[in-house]
Amino acid sequence: MSGGNWSVLGGSVWGPPPCQDWAPRTEDGLYQLGSALLSLGLMGGSGPAGGLYLFSLLLGGFVCQALWGGLSVCGGDVLTWAALQGALCLFRVGGLALRLLRAPLPHGELGELYRALFRPLGATPAEFRPVVEASGTRVWTLHEGDAYALEQATPIDQLSLLLSGRVRVSLDGQFVQYIFPFQFLDSPEWEALQPTDEGTFQVTLMAETDCRYVAWRRCKLQALLERDRYLGRIFAVLLGNDIADKLYALNERLFIKHGLILDIRLPGLYFSLEGREPASGPAPAPGPAPASGPAPASGPAPAPAHGPAPGPAPAPPPLADRRDHANSPSPPGP
């Protein structure tokens, strides 16, 4: 093999020899601008909007690289590669733009739902569209006095979200709380059951005003969330926030015996306060002295308990029983 061929092969495999002298100047503005656009493009987000941002900046960067390669460096390979990569980015930009144009912003009540809950979490209209399709693009109506669910009777087979009106939640006829617009009607039931489990409502949900709500069948929505992990994360955030809001609303209605508000975040701190005074409260007032009577004939007096008794002391045995016990002969010794 000749030396010339060996030098060409060695340069292709091992690369050019190390730089001996660095160029005293920097590249022109096209190269710098293209590098900046490529760097910004690689910081793009997810979803159609994030992809459009990413590939648009990459397209601008590759165009600058192609112009730099053709005008400044005069390198055919630089121009060719930059033009090819720019063409691929152009195709991606066109596809993403068409996808966003085909999914316009929803209107009406579903549009209000998107703007209130989904858009703040970063969901685009294109990503919200499968959610609307899973609901059948239908909004249901509950008239005043109609029941959405009856305790121990209505099966849990869907997930619903209130769009307008107010729903009253009760248990055994006792008021529990209200559900307001843009809150789920049955988020606790959704989280309590596995996708394959069946169950019935433990509370009654009654419309106090004319209400409008959107509903998703449980199996259909579960299949959508398993297929689209991004929507699954969005629903997980919405459901968790909804359940937390309901629990904190209940926090103000839960009282124990002495008027202390039960903090649902630390329920173990109050379980032993049932029947006891709080540590910082006033000492219990002394009750009336017990009626005088003959003391038992045998046995020491009981030692006083530490702290207030958890409840009323048991009544002493009748006087005749205590006398019989005092007069009974003691058992013989060993």
GICOR-V557959 format. One record per backbone hydrogen bond with DSSP energy under -0.5 kcal/mol. CO is the residue of the C=O (numbers start at 0). NH is the residue of the N-H. Records with the same first field share a line. If there is no record, write none. Layout:
CO=NH / NH
This chain:
1=5
2=6
3=7
4=8
5=9
6=10
7=11
8=12
9=13
10=14
27=31
28=32
29=33
30=34
31=35
32=36
33=37
34=38
35=39
36=40
37=41
39=42
40=43
45=49
46=50
47=51
48=52
49=53
50=54
51=55
52=56
53=57
54=58
55=59
56=60
57=61
58=62
59=63
60=64
61=65
62=66
63=67
64=68
65=69
66=70 / 71
67=71 / 72
68=73 / 74
73=75
74=78
75=79
76=80
77=81
78=82
79=83
80=84
81=85
82=86
83=87
84=88
85=89
86=90
87=91
88=92
89=93
90=94
91=95
92=96
93=97
94=98
95=99
96=100
97=101
99=102
106=109 / 110
107=111
108=112
109=113
110=114
111=115
112=116 / 117
113=117 / 118
117=120 / 122
118=121
123=127
124=128
125=129
127=130 / 131
128=132
129=133
130=134
131=136
132=135
133=216
134=137
139=212
141=210
142=145
145=147 / 206
148=204
149=152 / 153
153=200
154=156
156=217
158=215
159=184 / 185
160=213
161=181
163=211
165=207 / 208
166=178
167=205
168=175 / 176
169=203
170=173
173=170
176=168
178=166
179=182
182=161
185=189
186=190
187=191
188=192
193=196
198=155
200=151
203=169 / 205
204=147 / 148
205=167
206=144
210=141
211=162 / 163
212=139
213=160
215=158
216=220
217=221
218=222
219=223
220=224
221=225
222=226
223=227
226=228
227=231
228=232
229=233
230=234
231=235
232=236
233=237
234=238
235=239
236=240
237=241
238=242
239=243
240=244
241=245
242=246
243=247
244=248
245=249
246=250
247=251
248=251
249=252 / 253
250=253
252=254
253=261
255=258
259=255
260=262
261=263
262=265
263=266
265=268
266=269
269=272
270=273
272=275
277=280
304=306
317=321
318=322
319=323
320=324
321=325
322=326
323=327
